[in-house]
Amino acid sequence: AADRRRGPGGRPAALGHGDRVDQVRAELDRAFHYARGKFIQATERVAGHAEARARLADLHWTRYREARAATRNREAEEHLKALARFQDQAAAQRLRREVPLTLRTDPDGARVSLHPVAERDRVLTPGAARDLGRTPLEGVPIPTGRQLLVIEAPGRRPVRVPLLVWPGDEPTFDLPIPSEAALGGDFVYVPAGRFVRGNDPQAVLANPAGLVHVDAFAIQRFPVTVAEYFAFLDSLPPAQAKAHQPREARGGPLFPPPPDGRWRVGMVDVDGDVWPGEWAICAISFHDAEAYAAWRSARDGARYRLPTEDEWEKAARGTDGRRFPWGDHFHPSFCSNRTAPGPVIPQAVGHYPTDRSPYGVRDMAGGVREWNDAWFEAGQRVVRGGAFSLYPVFCRVAGRWGSGPRATQANYGFRLVKVL
């Protein structure tokens, strides 16, 4: 909308604002380098100039925090290295490799363990647990780097909280732990907090990079399956079932009319292919997915909807900015994609154990592309994730695509979020 508002000369107003932002950034860069140069001159003229060294440390610390907030992690690391050269007490305090963790849960008394996360065979893997005690925790020191908190309350499912901890952080959580009845067996809990959005230059049409807060939510462990979707179709009058059945990209039905009007697992499509119940449902439009969410909400007495973009991306990659659910490196055998071993056809959900996010959500890099409740461009809804028929570049979980809400493709499916 901002781009459509015109400034002087018919130029979009948003472009003028962007120019001003770039100008201010350039001015800040010049001021930083000028001040840094002057302080370095002072340390060269007066050996051990304490005040100049302290000001240099302040400059690099400020720029480090700015880079962190913008998820420019390589730049942040460079400022930390520069800060390490000033071995005064303040710099040493800022660079300490342990930070205080504060964690409160509802209910109290949950057992908390900390697992360092390291790469093994190209997969980020939690290591041996360190017991942190029971909640509430106040200022408990934890190491910087990639970590995983596992929080266990009696009678409730363990909660996983992935962390990317940097010097100067003070991670603080007030964490309600949902009951099994509230969560539901096929949903995974994603606690509230910030995550690294975007920040992958190889991802297709990724959102702008940043640290983004997302409220707590529960998302389906797997995409909606053929068995689950056919139960929805089977509950509808024939005309409505026909309107919501899987369709070709040009709109034609993928299944002949069922002879007895019943939608059952194992039905054969117009190409002669059998659709097992364990496949993720595909060839579904955004409106079909919304209709299923409304039907299931009425059936279960709960509230379901499609995920927002930020919910989907956080569930897929955790908080640390990894490129794929399992880490930063791709291998064809890690998820369902066009280069995976075997024929280019759908697989049962959960077929690829490596395609698992830090929260335990499955099949978000491969399988089927998934509708999100978000606008892409005028008249288009967002589609996220890779698919069995797509190449690896589309498996990067920061990537996005757009399609009309009535459009269907052979690899379009969805999963639901449950409102807690």
Salt bridges, closest charged atoms under 4 A:
ASP19 OD2 - ARG11 NH2 2.71
ASP22 OD1 - ARG25 NH1 3.99
GLU27 OE2 - ARG20 NH1 3.98
ASP29 OD1 - ARG63 NH2 2.54
ASP58 OD2 - ARG55 NH2 2.63
ASP58 OD1 - ARG94 NH2 3.00
GLU75 OE1 - ARG72 NE 2.70
GLU75 OE2 - HIS79 NE2 3.75
GLU78 OE2 - LYS81 NZ 3.61
GLU119 OE1 - HIS329 NE2 3.34
ASP131 OD2 - ARG111 NH1 2.85
GLU138 OE2 - ARG104 NH1 3.11
ASP169 OD1 - ARG65 NH1 3.44
ASP169 OD2 - ARG68 NH2 3.36
ASP174 OD1 - ARG104 NE 2.72
GLU180 OE2 - ARG157 NH2 2.56
ASP186 OD2 - ARG296 NH2 3.00
ASP200 OD1 - ARG323 NE 3.82
ASP200 OD2 - ARG396 NE 2.85
ASP215 OD1 - HIS213 NE2 3.11
ASP234 OD2 - ARG262 NH2 2.71
ASP260 OD2 - ARG264 NH1 2.71
ASP288 OD1 - HIS244 ND1 2.86
ASP288 OD2 - ARG247 NH2 2.87
GLU290 OE1 - HIS287 ND1 3.97
ASP300 OD2 - ARG296 NE 3.04
ASP300 OD1 - ARG299 NE 2.74
GLU309 OE1 - ARG384 NH1 2.81
GLU309 OE1 - ARG400 NE 2.68
ASP310 OD1 - ARG197 NH1 3.28
GLU311 OE2 - ARG305 NH2 2.83
GLU313 OE2 - ARG317 NH1 2.65
GLU313 OE1 - ARG384 NH2 2.80
ASP320 OD2 - ARG146 NE 2.79
ASP320 OD2 - ARG322 NH2 3.04
ASP328 OD2 - ARG146 NH2 3.38
GLU370 OE2 - ARG415 NH2 2.73
ASP373 OD1 - ARG381 NH1 3.21
